[in-house]
Every structure is written in C-alpha cells, then in structure tokens.
Amino acid sequence: MKGAAALAGVALIAAFSAVAPFTPPPTPTRWVTDTAGFITKDTARSLDARLQRYERATGHQVIVWIGRTTGGHPLEDWATRPFNAWGIGRKNVNDGVALFVFSEDRKLRIEVGLGLENVLTSANAARIIAEISVPKLRRGDRDGAVAATVEALLKALDRTD
C-alpha cells in the first residue's frame, strides 16, 4: 500500500507541475503590441510609427511583442512558435525580427528570420540584450530599454541595405 500511495503522490505532483499546452497569441495587428502595460502608450505609439516607416523603407519587418509570462514554457520555444506562426517578415525572404519581452518572467528574446541571421546573429542579439536592454531595465527605464533595443536592432539591420 505504501508503494501505491507514493506512486499516486508522484503522479499528482507531475500533474500539477506540467506546463499547460501552448497556443501562440493572436497575430499582432501593429508593429508594437504591449499586453502587459510594460511601456507607456506614447512610447508604444512612437515605436509603432518608427517600425512602420522602417518596414516601408526597407521591407524588413521588425515587431515588438510584450507580455507578462511564457507560462512556464522555455523562452526559446515560446518565441519561435509565434514568430513562425505569425509569418514575421516577407514570405520568400524571411527577413523578420521580433523582440519579445516578458515582464513578470524578466526575460527578453530577439528572434530573427533565416534571411537575416547572417547580419543579426545570435551573438549580436545577445549582446544587444546584455549591453543595451538589461542596463536600462535595471535602472527602471522600461521605455528607454525597449526604444534603445529597437534602435540597436535597426542599426544592425541597416548593414543589409
């Protein structure tokens, strides 16, 4: 009987610790989506206009998506699934970039389409987060962190044109 009780306890713990299935959020309709209220509306509007102009000028689609949490899903998995599902960037060029910010998890991720990986490498994306995003966030400058990160991404992408 002890063995059955122990097995039941393990099964119960496993059931409660399992992560819920992940369904990507709805496809964004703007270049900046802040579902967490992380940045001010003025900053969101300004960045949205900046990214819209950038896409019109270069063809590269860059978006910012801000939420509260990945819901326990690994950051890389969470970011990859919506990025692919949303079809960020031009279809045959695959030149999209997404900045994902998770306010409660205190995590950021830059996801890059295959067409831009030679310009905006994983190392470059990690450097932007470590050297630009994180210091501003540690100072409590959410608007500055997101805006400066976007500008660093656009500067890196300008090397492709």
Long-range contacts (C-beta under 8 A, 24 or more apart in sequence): 19-71, 19-72, 19-73, 20-71, 20-72, 22-71, 22-73, 22-77, 22-78, 22-81, 24-81, 24-82, 24-85, 24-86, 25-65, 25-67, 25-82, 27-85, 27-86, 27-87, 28-63, 28-65, 28-86, 31-55, 31-61, 31-62, 31-63, 31-64, 32-63, 32-64, 32-66, 33-63, 33-64, 33-65, 33-66, 34-64, 34-66, 35-65, 35-66, 35-67, 35-68, 36-66, 36-67, 36-68, 36-101, 36-103, 36-104, 38-66, 38-101, 38-103, 38-142, 38-146, 39-66, 39-142, 39-143, 39-146, 40-143, 43-143, 43-146, 43-147, 46-147, 47-146, 47-147, 47-150, 50-150, 51-150, 54-154, 58-157, 58-158, 58-161, 59-90, 59-93, 59-95, 60-89, 60-95, 60-96, 60-97, 60-116, 60-157, 60-160, 61-88, 61-89, 61-90, 61-95, 61-96, 61-97, 62-96, 62-97, 62-98, 62-99, 62-150, 62-153, 62-154, 62-157, 63-88, 63-96, 63-97, 63-98, 63-99, 64-98, 64-99, 64-101, 64-146, 64-150, 65-98, 65-99, 65-100, 65-101, 66-100, 66-101, 66-102, 66-103, 66-146, 67-100, 67-101, 67-102, 67-103, 68-102, 68-103, 68-104, 68-105, 69-102, 69-103, 69-104, 69-105, 70-102, 70-105, 70-107, 75-100, 75-102, 75-105, 75-107, 75-109, 76-109, 78-109, 79-109, 79-111, 80-111, 83-111, 83-113, 88-113, 89-113, 89-115, 89-116, 90-115, 95-160, 97-153, 97-157, 99-146, 99-149, 99-150, 99-153, 101-146, 106-137, 108-133, 108-134, 108-149, 110-149, 110-153, 116-157, 116-160, 119-156, 119-157, 119-159, 119-160, 120-153, 120-156, 120-157, 124-156, 128-152, 128-153, 128-156
